[in-house]
Amino acid sequence: MDLQLTGKRALVTGASKGIGKAIARQLAREGVDVVIAARGAEALAATAAELAAETGRRIIPLTVDTSQDDSVKALIAGTIAALGGLDILVNSAAKPGGQATPPKLAEVTDALFWDDVNVKVMGYLRTAREAAPHMAAAGWGRIINVSGLAARQSGSIIGSMRNVAVAALTRNLADELGGSGINVTVVHPGHTRTEKTGPLVAARAAEAGISVEEMEARFAANISVGRLIDAAEIADVVAFLASPRSVGVNGDAIACGGGTKGAIHY
């Protein structure tokens, strides 16, 4: 299937590594020029050079702190200046989840909560707020918000709350912007294989006194397909949602965790 993405222009936040990097790579492979954004300039520059050499597309690194309004405004202005416009926004910048034991109720401080929500929920809102007028003026756009399956399960108070909030933001933006030709969707990864997975699984295995293979099996125990989903497989879904082919999907959440056993969502 031709995704009709050649020549489109995208901004991917949180793209120096992990799922964001995989998304930027896949969009570039589909013919998209991409601005990648994150806080660390050194990692961004290395990723931009790697993806540009691999795909032959323009990959432009711009630093951003999505918790800061002025930083986001500068990012969107820089993106427009670099690419000449903006067709696709992928929000993936967030504090990492699932790598440490979530704080219990007594351990949830105001600072922990607001810092997390400010980066992810407000960060997504800030980028969408700045990007949407450019898309609306062109009569077409796609905004994809990377959230997480913590939105559908308990176990992390902050993780669940921030991811539910992203889903609510997505639905509201879709209803408001759909008439301007802008589709807004949210994807919910679960435990996803990235460059951090190997060391994380090894550390957890050592703590538990079991083999790496057994620990990875525990990670995948509630996944219907029986294994962790790779970041590249998340990127495949996002690339479709970023394309003109996805016009029939707007405001909805797409789970990308390989299937959660037992749960029924409709």
C-alpha positions in Angstrom: 0.0 0.0 0.0 1.3 3.4 -0.9 0.8 5.6 2.2 1.0 8.7 0.1 3.5 10.3 2.5 6.3 11.2 0.1 7.1 14.9 0.4 5.2 15.4 3.7 6.8 17.3 6.6 6.8 15.9 10.1 7.8 16.9 13.6 8.5 14.0 16.1 9.1 14.9 19.7 11.0 12.6 22.1 12.8 11.3 19.0 16.4 11.0 20.0 15.8 7.4 21.1 13.1 4.7 21.7 9.7 4.8 20.2 10.1 8.4 18.9 13.3 7.5 17.1 11.6 4.5 15.5 8.7 6.6 14.3 11.0 9.2 12.8 12.9 6.5 11.0 9.7 4.9 9.5 8.3 8.3 8.4 11.6 9.1 6.7 11.6 5.7 5.0 8.1 6.6 3.6 9.5 9.8 2.1 8.9 12.3 4.8 11.3 15.1 5.9 11.5 15.1 9.6 12.4 17.5 12.4 13.3 15.4 15.5 13.1 17.1 18.9 14.3 16.3 22.4 16.1 17.9 25.2 19.6 16.5 24.6 21.4 18.1 21.7 24.2 15.5 21.5 21.9 12.5 21.2 19.7 14.4 18.8 22.6 15.2 16.5 23.7 11.6 16.5 20.2 10.3 15.7 19.7 12.9 12.9 23.0 11.8 11.2 22.1 8.2 11.6 18.6 8.5 10.1 19.6 10.8 7.3 22.3 8.4 6.2 19.9 5.5 6.4 16.9 7.0 4.6 18.3 9.8 2.4 15.7 12.3 3.8 16.2 15.6 5.6 16.4 14.9 9.3 16.8 18.1 11.3 17.5 18.1 15.0 16.0 20.8 17.2 16.2 20.9 21.0 13.0 21.4 23.0 11.8 21.2 26.6 8.0 20.5 26.2 7.4 21.6 29.8 8.2 25.1 28.8 5.8 27.2 26.6 8.5 29.4 25.1 10.6 26.4 24.1 7.6 24.8 22.3 6.8 28.0 20.5 10.5 28.2 19.4 10.4 24.6 18.2 7.3 25.0 16.0 8.7 28.2 14.5 12.0 26.5 13.9 10.2 23.5 12.3 8.3 25.8 9.9 11.4 27.7 9.0 13.4 24.5 8.3 10.7 22.5 6.4 8.6 25.3 4.9 5.5 24.0 6.7 4.2 21.2 8.9 1.9 18.3 7.9 2.4 15.8 10.7 3.0 16.1 14.4 3.9 13.1 16.5 4.0 13.7 20.3 6.3 11.3 22.0 8.2 13.3 24.5 7.4 12.1 28.1 9.1 11.0 31.2 9.8 7.2 30.9 7.2 4.8 32.3 7.5 1.2 33.3 11.2 1.2 34.1 10.9 1.7 37.8 8.4 0.7 40.5 5.6 3.3 40.4 5.2 5.3 43.6 2.4 4.3 45.9 -0.2 6.7 47.2 1.8 8.0 50.1 4.8 8.5 47.8 3.0 10.6 45.2 4.1 14.1 45.7 2.8 17.3 44.0 6.2 17.7 42.3 6.2 14.1 40.9 2.7 14.5 39.6 2.9 17.9 38.1 6.3 17.4 36.5 5.1 14.3 34.7 1.8 15.8 33.6 3.5 19.0 32.5 5.9 17.3 30.2 3.5 14.8 28.7 -0.1 16.1 28.8 0.6 19.8 28.8 3.6 19.3 26.5 1.3 17.5 23.9 -1.2 20.3 24.3 1.4 23.0 23.8 2.8 21.4 20.6 -0.7 20.8 19.1 -1.7 24.4 20.0 1.2 25.8 18.0 1.1 23.4 15.1 -2.6 23.2 14.4 -3.0 26.7 12.9 -0.3 25.8 10.3 -2.1 22.6 9.4 -5.5 24.3 9.3 -4.2 27.0 6.9 -3.1 24.2 4.6 -6.4 22.3 5.0 -4.7 19.0 6.0 -2.8 17.5 9.0 -2.2 14.7 11.3 -1.5 14.7 15.0 -0.6 11.4 16.7 -0.2 11.3 20.4 1.9 8.4 21.9 0.3 7.5 25.2 0.3 4.0 26.8 -1.7 1.1 28.0 -1.5 2.4 31.6 -4.6 4.3 30.5 -6.5 1.0 30.6 -5.1 -0.6 33.7 -4.2 0.2 37.3 -0.8 -0.2 38.9 0.6 3.3 38.3 -1.4 6.2 39.7 0.4 8.9 37.8 0.9 6.7 34.7 -2.8 5.9 34.4 -3.9 9.5 35.0 -1.5 11.1 32.5 -2.3 8.5 29.8 -6.1 8.9 30.3 -5.6 12.6 30.0 -3.8 12.2 26.7 -6.7 10.2 25.4 -9.2 12.9 26.5 -7.0 15.6 24.9 -7.0 13.6 21.7 -10.8 13.2 21.5 -11.3 16.9 22.1 -8.8 18.0 19.5 -10.2 15.6 17.0 -13.7 17.0 17.4 -12.4 20.6 17.2 -10.0 20.2 14.3 -11.6 17.5 12.1 -13.5 20.1 10.1 -10.2 21.7 9.2 -8.8 18.5 7.7 -6.8 17.5 10.7 -7.1 14.0 12.2 -6.0 13.4 15.7 -5.4 10.0 17.2 -3.7 8.3 20.1 -1.7 5.1 20.2 -1.2 3.1 23.4 2.0 1.0 23.5 2.5 -1.5 26.2 5.9 -3.0 27.2 7.9 -2.2 24.1 11.3 -3.4 23.0 13.7 -0.4 22.6 17.4 0.0 23.2 16.7 0.1 26.9 15.0 -3.3 27.1 18.0 -5.5 27.2 19.7 -3.8 30.2 16.4 -3.4 32.0 15.4 -7.1 31.7 18.9 -8.1 32.7 18.8 -5.9 35.8 15.3 -7.2 36.8 16.5 -10.8 36.3 19.5 -10.3 38.5 17.3 -8.7 41.2 14.9 -11.7 41.1 17.6 -14.3 40.8 16.3 -15.7 37.6 17.5 -16.0 34.0 17.1 -13.2 31.5 14.9 -15.5 29.4 12.5 -16.1 32.3 12.3 -12.4 33.1 11.4 -11.6 29.5 8.8 -14.3 29.6 7.3 -12.6 32.7 7.2 -9.2 30.8 5.3 -10.9 28.0 3.0 -13.1 30.2 -0.1 -11.1 29.6 0.5 -10.2 25.9 -1.7 -12.2 23.6 1.0 -12.6 20.8 3.4 -14.0 23.4 6.2 -11.5 23.0 7.1 -7.9 23.4 6.2 -5.6 20.6 9.2 -3.8 19.0 9.4 0.0 18.7 9.5 -0.4 14.9 6.1 -2.2 15.0 4.7 0.8 16.9 6.2 3.0 14.2 4.4 1.1 11.4 1.0 1.9 13.0 1.9 5.5 13.5 3.1 5.8 9.9 -0.4 4.7 8.7 -2.1 7.1 11.1 0.1 9.9 9.8 -0.9 9.2 6.2 -3.9 10.4 4.1 -5.0 6.7 4.1 -6.1 7.0 7.7 -8.9 9.5 7.2 -11.4 7.1 8.6 -9.8 7.1 12.0 -10.2 10.2 14.1 -10.2 10.8 17.8 -9.8 7.2 18.7 -7.2 5.2 20.6 -5.2 2.4 18.9 -3.7 -0.2 21.3 -0.3 -1.3 20.1 0.8 -3.7 22.8 0.2 -7.0 21.1 -3.1 -7.6 22.8 -3.8 -7.6 26.6 -5.2 -11.0 27.6 -8.7 -11.0 29.0 -9.6 -7.3 28.5 -12.4 -6.3 26.1 -12.5 -2.8 24.8 -15.2 -1.7 22.4 
